[in-house]
Amino acid sequence: MPIPSNGFKGLQHIAIKVSNIDISLDFYINVLGFTVSERHDPGEHPIFKSGLCFLRCGPLHHDLNLVFFPETEKEELAKIPKTDQGSTVDLGVHHFAFQVESLQEFHEWEEWITENNIEIVRGPVVHSPTHPEGDGTWGENRAMYFCDPDGHRIEIFCDMAELDEKTNTINASWNSARLKREGF
């Protein structure tokens, strides 16, 4: 059987494991502005022993799931480092990203993250080998990276390159409009 002709619509949500649901909820609600859709405590469902909290940043039921564990696991969880997982050599998630609509919104988020005493572990940068402010990497987007209380690396970005589907190259009119918008 061949691969289905209609590809994926996009990546819809991510589920991450957290060591303390209350600290994580404070971060994702009060710093990043998510809303809780539903929360289910560990053992509430007979086949799902962990707790699960569904969060949203738009109209869909969830964009982010926080998986959390019973209090009996507290000691084991305390042993796990809570440092930037993006720089850790393991097979975990490197980062996940949230898109904002404009460069102005990007700068507002940068200011908000800084005001909340959250360290920006990388950036702000322009991922680009050709942009006058580019860092030589790919995607053509502006980005900044910081971590949640458990060390999950989060990216906020804007201006991801639009590609010409026929040539698989950056859409020239998109790139020209972006550079003009940025004063180049």
Number of C-alpha atoms within 10 A of each C-alpha: 3 4 6 7 6 6 7 8 6 6 7 10 12 11 15 13 16 22 22 19 18 10 13 17 20 14 15 20 15 12 15 15 13 20 18 18 14 13 14 15 17 17 13 12 12 7 7 12 14 17 19 23 19 19 25 20 17 10 7 10 14 21 20 19 21 22 21 23 20 14 11 8 11 12 9 9 15 11 8 10 10 16 15 20 20 20 12 12 8 9 7 10 12 15 17 14 13 12 15 14 10 13 15 11 14 21 13 12 18 19 11 14 16 13 10 10 8 15 13 17 16 12 15 17 18 25 21 18 14 13 15 10 13 16 15 14 13 14 16 24 20 22 23 22 22 21 20 20 19 19 18 22 23 21 21 19 24 20 20 15 19 16 14 13 9 6 8 9 11 15 14 13 11 15 17 12 12 15 13 10 10 9 7 11
